[in-house]
Amino acid sequence: MKTRKLTQKISAVLGAGLLASSLSFSTLAQERDSFSIAWTIYAGWVPWQYAEDSGIMKKWADKYDIEVDIVQVNDYIESINQYTAGQFDGVVATSMDGLSIPAASGIDTTALIVGDFSDGNDGLVSKDATSIEDLEGETVHLVELSVSHYLLVRALDSVGLEERDINVVNISDADLVSAFQTDDVRHVATWNPLLAEVNNYPGTTQLFDSHQIPGHIKDLTLVNTETLEDNPNLGKALVGAWFETMDILRSDSDEGREARAMLGEISGTDRAGYEAQLSGMRMFWEPANSVEFINSEEAREAMDSVRQFSFDKGLLGQGAMSPDFVGIEFPDGSVMGDEGNVQFRFNDRYMQMAADGEL
């Protein structure tokens, strides 16, 4: 079963070659008529495959006289690395990974579409503990430096504990469920559908989930900022295709049920399994919902928390002396962090156009 494979990343992974690739983007960012967007399997991102297979993406691309290739990449982090190296014009990613990989590497990146945030799809589960306080001195297994790691830190913080009060052991997402079935692994943090599997283990208690940190684990469609500025039709086509797909996906029509069944199969489950994953997400079915959220104080506070974690874990790179190292721009033009190094932007222009019926 393929799942969202989250960050096991340190800045050095990308190497010095990224500096050269960031410089080369200036030659790529110009008026063009052909683009490519990378995606990986997760409930919030598989709709791009439906947009591709149904012809919705082609319809919107044709409207603006461009071509948009929607490309599946099997490995999540590799897809972001490839985008960062200039091999794609856009990529799907969480806000944390968008900040800590391309933006921290000097690739000016725009969150074009805010698709959803995790609202229970990520959680902390224990065989023994009945409260977060019970984890003090215990060992928690998770994919280190992923949003599961972030969720654990937020859970500990909610009861006045720190990560140093427990032990964290890194484990791959592929091994987590089978490891939880052994006596040695007592507590795990993970995401769906793995979360559902460990929750089905007899006697487990879910201690914390992403419903308690709304807006912190956001699923985004990112594009290169220079490319978007030079090619606004790309933004229009992508946003138009996405929200047309959302209209179908949320509907109780035969078309909607068939779409959810298709995406369930792609995700390694079925329609019911996919719908269960959707229930653990706050989907922004309409562009106005996305615009309202990303302009909220809740969204701003969540990004502040994410950047603090990213800095604490060294994910902003060796040159980062504080969480302010990478500037994050919000739709109103305000900047969190270094105004001279804005590399991550939330742009609601195109989602607002969709909400106003202007695409």
Secondary structure, DSSP 8 states (H G I E B T S, - for coil): ----------GGGG-THHHHHHHHHHHH-SS-SEEEEEE--STTTTHHHHHHHTSHHHHHHHHTT-EEEEEE-S-HHHHHHHHHTTS-SEEEEEHHHHIIIIITTT--EEEEEEEEEESSSEEEEESS-SSGGGGTT-EEEE-TTSHHHHHHHHHHHTTT--GGGSEEEE--HHHHHHHHTSSS--EEEEETTHHHHHHTSTT-EEEEEGGGSTTSSEEEEEEEHHHHHH-HHHHHHHHHHHHHHHHHHT--SHHHHHHHHHHHHHTTS-HHHHHHHHHTEEE--SHHHHHHHHTSHHHHHHHHHHHHHHHHTTTT-TT-SSGGGSEEE-TTS-EES-TTSEEEEE--HHHHHHHTT--
